[in-house]
Amino acid sequence: MLCAERTLGGGSHNPPPLFFRKLVQRIREEFEYFPGLRLTAGEAARFWGLEISTCQRVLTELLAAGFLARESGRYLKRSA
């Protein structure tokens, strides 16, 4: 669990809505900063120090928004 998750309350299975939106934005920025980043959900959870369920929710959100693509089980920034 991230320090922010402990501070803001709510377990990582169901983080508060404001925290979740900020988390989605932070991970989106990571993919923008590292355009070649390609991670499985498990790798992403370890990379960002999240529980797998929270990480999967974030990745699913970015996938649904059309920001990420998924190839061979890995998430990557969708090309423009």
N, C-alpha and C positions, 0 to 999 in steps of 0.2 A: 504494500500500500504506500502511495506517495505521501510525503509529509503534508501536502496540501489536502489530501483526502482526510487525514486525521484532524487537521485544523478546521476544515469546513464541515466536518461531520458527514454522515452517510457512508456506509461501507462502499467499497469499490464496485460491488455488485450493482449498486443503485446510487451513484453519486448525485449530489444536488444538481438541479438543472443548470445553474450558472456555472458551476465547476465543470460540468460535462461540456458545455459550449466552449469554455476556455480551453479545455483539454483538446477538443476537436480542432480548435484554431491553432494551438501549439503544435500539434502533430502535422497539421496541414503545412505550417511554416517550415517544419523539419523537412518535409518532402520537397518543398520549394527550394530550400537552401541546399539540399543534397539531391539534385535531379536524378542521379543514377541509383538512388536508394531503392532496393528491392528486398522486401522482408516477408517472411511467413508471419502469421498471427503470433505464433510462439516466439519467434525472434523479436518481433516488434514489442511484445509484452516485456520480454527481458530487457530490451534496449531502453525502453521508457520506464521501466520499473513499475509496471501495472499488472494487476491480476488479468489473466487471460480473458475473462468475461468482459471486463471493461474495455480492454484493448480491442476485442472483436466488435463491440458496439461502436467504438470510434471508427474503426476501419470500415464497417458496414455503412456508417453515416457518410463517410467520405466517398465510398463507392457509389452509394445512392445519389449523391450530389453530382456525380460525374467527374469528380476531381481525381479519384484513383481508378486504376484498372487492376484486374487480377489475371495474372498469367502463370500457369504452372504452379498454382498455390501461393504465389508471391504477390504482394501488393506493391504497386509502383505508380508514380505520377503519370496520369494520362497525358499523352502528347497532344500538343495544341492542334 
